[in-house]
Amino acid sequence: MKKIAVLTSGGDAPGMNAAFRAVVRKSIYEGIEVYGVYQGYQGLVNDNIKKLELGDVGDIIQRGGTKLYSARCPEFIEPDVRQEGIDNLKKRGIDSLVVIGGDGSYRGAQRLNEEGIKTIGVPGTIDNDINGTDFTIGFDTALNTVVDAVDRIRDTATSHERTFIIEVMGRDAGDLALWAGVAGGAETILIPEASSDIKSVAERIETGMNRGKKHSIIIVAEGVMSASECGGELRKYINVDTRESVLGHMQRGGKPTGNDRVLASRLGAYAVELLLEGVSGHAVGIENNSLSKTSFDKVFEEHHKIDEGLFRLSKELSI
Ligand code: ATP
């Protein structure tokens, strides 16, 4: 009988539990033994692996975080270290592994696939920065968390006639800042994929103030600069009362939205289906609302791109 293991790795994301549940339930439905690897690749190396039953994934579809825990394991780039993990799977007769995580986690999965464990990647990250899928699990929840925060900040920004600078997650990817900026009606969105001209931002704020605008909201992705740096840069050009807000790890928590739960359920089950069909070395995704698979090689071919049309629209709507 085929045996499958599943782990979550890298930064946690709301919906990882729903994906984990789908992998376990779909496997059991198909008559496959399924194992949970706790604490990501670290747990794989440390042999923290447990056989799972239906009840092990009960009452988790609505929970944020990951019941399997996540960990960073920098040593996993070493072939000897990976071999320990492979041995731990093989001694149980497990030949396949579903990795729920971001692109770093996919790199580990790609290596394992080359080294004899069949792997499928499931995109679990709030960053929405993975090629081969229109949306990653956790993005929609994080987006709604940020939009909620922006709405609250907007209330106080208006009351006090202030410029608020809101720093959101996104070291290399601006999707969260861009989508939250559009949904929250931000005047300015600063993302790593586009150059940031603070002088022109300052000029636009000044023009707005001169025509009686009561507040201004700037959303800056952490990869561009910090909120306080952004405030400092702005004050070089205009005399403006700014307040900075760093949303931080609250963006990673909370119960997953309905969209994230459905996405996670579809992708987790699809990962198992592909393994049953003999496909491995691929990541699953959703493209044009259809399930899709992309080889890890193709996923890594180029950096994820933002939606240029949406970025243009954000500027058109914030004049
Ligand atoms: P997020 O995007 O949310 O940060 P991620 O999956 O990209 O998630 P990383 O910390 O980059 O998070 O990677 C998770 C783990 O994947 C690492 O701790 C390491 O164990 C493994 N990993 C990353 N890169 C490689 C690599 N080149 N070879 C083998 N394993 C890797």
Residues whose N, C-alpha, C, O or C-beta is under 5 A from the ligand:
A	BS01	ATP	S9 G10 G11 Y41 A71 R72 C73 P74 F76 I77 G101 G102 D103 G104 S105 R107 G108 R111 G124 T125
